[in-house]
Amino acid sequence: MLQLAVTTRFNRVAVDTCVVPLDRPRVVGDAPDSSASFPGPVVEIEPVPGGAQIGPVLLKPGGQLTLDLGEVEVEFTVVRRARMPRERLPSADIRMLVATGALLVFGMWWDTAHRWAYTNPSVVAELEALPAMWSRLRGEPEEVEAGVEATPAVEQPPVQLLE
């Protein structure tokens, strides 16, 4: 698709640049409904196949037309719309999506475990007793409060497996 770049200069310094799509007839200049505003006459732009008709001048892509209005200079250039590189196109970052999904699943699991523990206190009490039971089965000494003597662990003979 072709576009019209309108650059307005004051004393040879660019003060405004506007890109106007050439999809329909446009009006630029000092008019209320203009696509690009600059002080001076109203200029009608008509899109034609392969360019733009600005007054009696036909501009092809890359062509320029300069309108000199004293200290104000307006330059019209017909350009082709540049394609956006693939890496600049908006897309989702897969790493961020995976991290968000993992965090969401972990949070849902944590909330479910908390609710289960809250509604089943007897099971939680049994689970809290498991570490002490395992240490007794392994013959490890239990933690002793200060001032209380612990009973020695009973040694059991090794178990022999029958073949």
C-alpha positions, 0 to 999 in steps of 0.5 A, spaced: 500 500 500 502 506 498 502 512 503 504 520 502 509 523 507 508 530 508 514 534 511 513 541 513 519 545 514 520 552 517 526 556 515 529 549 512 528 546 519 522 540 519 517 542 524 512 536 522 512 530 519 505 526 517 504 519 513 497 519 510 495 512 507 493 513 500 487 508 500 482 514 498 482 521 496 485 526 501 485 533 503 491 536 506 493 543 508 489 549 512 482 545 512 478 543 518 478 536 515 485 535 512 489 529 513 496 533 514 495 540 516 500 546 514 499 553 513 497 555 506 493 552 500 488 546 501 491 541 496 487 535 494 490 528 493 487 523 489 490 516 489 491 513 482 494 506 480 502 506 482 502 513 485 498 519 487 495 525 483 497 532 486 494 537 482 497 536 475 503 532 478 503 525 478 507 522 483 510 515 483 513 511 489 519 515 491 517 521 487 517 528 491 514 534 490 516 541 494 511 546 495 514 553 497 510 558 501 516 563 502 519 561 509 514 555 509 516 549 505 512 543 504 514 536 501 510 531 499 513 524 498 510 517 495 512 511 499 511 504 500 508 502 506 514 498 510 513 491 512 514 490 519 520 485 521 517 478 524 521 480 531 517 486 532 510 483 531 507 483 538 507 475 540 507 472 547 513 470 550 513 462 551 517 463 557 513 468 561 507 463 559 510 457 562 512 461 568 505 464 569 502 457 568 507 454 573 506 459 578 498 458 577 498 451 578 503 451 584 498 456 587 492 452 586 495 446 589 497 450 595 490 452 596 487 446 595 492 442 600 491 448 605 483 447 605 484 439 605 488 440 611 483 445 614 477 440 613 481 434 615 485 436 622 485 428 624 489 426 618 494 432 619 495 430 626 497 423 624 501 426 619 505 430 624 506 424 628 510 420 622 517 423 623 517 421 630 514 414 628 520 413 623 525 415 627 523 410 632 523 405 627 530 407 625 533 406 632 534 414 632 534 417 638 528 422 639 529 429 641 529 430 649 527 436 653 532 439 657 532 435 664 529 429 662 533 423 660 531 419 654 531 411 654 536 408 650 534 405 643 533 397 643 538 394 638 534 389 634 538 383 631 539 384 623 533 381 619 535 375 615 532 374 608 530 367 606 531 365 599 
